[in-house]
Amino acid sequence: MATEYGQGYAHMDRPDFRATDAERRRHRLPAGLRAPIEARTWKEFGYTLLSLPIGIVSFVFAVTMLSLGAGLLITFIGVPVLAGALAGCRGIGALERTRARGLLGLDVAPPEPLRPKGGGAFALIGAVLKSGASWRHLLYSVLLMPWAIFSFVVAVVFWTYGWLMLTYPLWFWLFPLYGGQGGIQLYGNDTHSIYLDNPFELGVTAATGLLITLATPWILRALTTVDRLMVHGLLGPSRLASRVVELESDRGVVVDTAAADLRRIERDLHDGAQARLVALAMDLGLAKEKLTEDPEAAARMVDEAHGEVKVALQELRDLARGIHPAVLTDRGLNAALSSVASRCTVPVQVEVDLASRPAPAIEGIAYFTVSELLQNISKHSRASRASVDVWRSEDRLMLQVTDDGSGGADVSAGSGLAGLAERLDAVDGILVVDSPQGGPTTVTAELPWRQA
């Protein structure tokens, strides 16, 4: 797999990159001042308002059906009623995930699907009752209402009072004109009353309203953070199910990578060493026929065949090095990476600080990761020097490749760096690229440490 830095440069010219600059110019107003009028704030306020009626409906449904099902468990009717309650809560959960996606920008995957053992209604009822996701949805339906009441009251009070106080100088004249008093009454008894009616009091009221209005978006974000945690923790897939999906995806990457490597090896053998050996066999056959008739021509053909043998052996050595170099098996990462660095087109300084060797699989992935990155430097970086550092940090094997080239490499640009990141992710590794336009480029890789 050839990773090209050149493909990483292209993202600098994409329209979305220019749009980012325009967006930055458009947002010269500080975040604290523009927050009350941002779409995100209004969406979060709308989410908080909707949570109250939805919370009441979900609470009444969940408690009523759960109580009815528990009460009827003495008869067989209670089992399907309880299953219906859980199924209804799963439907509420689907609605809540859609609402969170639209108003909070929170994309939560649905939980693991039901897997009834067999067909029929009884198998489906058993699957619903045994599903942990169903009971988490029930818990969410019960907890939503008390939290929705609290968040609704806090949001409405701060939102309403903030805007009313901020705009008070615009509408206070209604009190003396229609109410017969100077303004809002702060205090009053039989002998004394305090009204907000002079310019100073109007200014203080508006300033207080401005502070409340500016603080309200952040209060809303704190409230909706709890909603995000509830939706993500109770309505999404369990950590075990998420891990299973991740492992299935990683297994697919490993299988595809292994298949691609096998195709590459087959292609290299067929087009390289195998074709050369076939030609060599034909040349030796012709030399054998001419051995008695023209010994000198036969000798020349044998000499040419000898040269072909040397080239074929070199190709086989290169192919074997691409599969798993012998120096890596015999002497470890330090010697293997030094060998790779010696073939790079720029001077490379290699520092390997490992007290022991990792597992062969991890060692091989580390070797090929550094090898691919050094190939990038040779082909695309226009660098004058590079360095490779390898060390262990607790239970992680750390790799860092740095060059002083032109930069611009980007994993998200669809280049070979993305494929390299997928290979590392398949073994719980991480690839981080820091490559500003103009350089330098630093690529850091983490791999899990497994003892040999």
Sequence and secondary structure as in RCSB ss.txt:
>XXXX:A:sequence
MATEYGQGYAHMDRPDFRATDAERRRHRLPAGLRAPIEARTWKEFGYTLLSLPIGIVSFVFAVTMLSLGAGLLIT
FIGVPVLAGALAGCRGIGALERTRARGLLGLDVAPPEPLRPKGGGAFALIGAVLKSGASWRHLLYSVLLMPWAIF
SFVVAVVFWTYGWLMLTYPLWFWLFPLYGGQGGIQLYGNDTHSIYLDNPFELGVTAATGLLITLATPWILRALTT
VDRLMVHGLLGPSRLASRVVELESDRGVVVDTAAADLRRIERDLHDGAQARLVALAMDLGLAKEKLTEDPEAAAR
MVDEAHGEVKVALQELRDLARGIHPAVLTDRGLNAALSSVASRCTVPVQVEVDLASRPAPAIEGIAYFTVSELLQ
NISKHSRASRASVDVWRSEDRLMLQVTDDGSGGADVSAGSGLAGLAERLDAVDGILVVDSPQGGPTTVTAELPWR
QA
>XXXX:A:secstr
    HHHHHGGGGSHHHHHHHHHHHHT S HHHHGGGSHHHHHHHHHHHHHHHHHHHHHHHHHHHHHHHHHGGGS
TTHHHHHHHHHHHHHHHHHHHHHHHHHHT            SSSSHHHHHHHHHH HHHHHHHHHHHHHHHHHHH
HHHHHHHHHHHHHHHHTHHHHTTHIIIIISSSSEEEEE SS EEEE SHHHHHHHHHHHHHHHHHHHHHHHHHHH
HHHHHHHHHHS  HHHHHHHHHHHHHHHHHHHHHHHHHHHHHHIIIIIIHHHHHHHHHHHHHHHHHHH HHHHHH
HHHHHHHHHHHHHHHHHHHHHHH  HHHHHH HHHHHHHHHHTSSS EEEEEE SS B HHHHHHHHHHHHHHHH
HIIIII  S EEEEEEEETTEEEEEEEE S     GGGTSHHHHHHHHHHTTT EEEEE  TT  EEEEEEEE  
B 
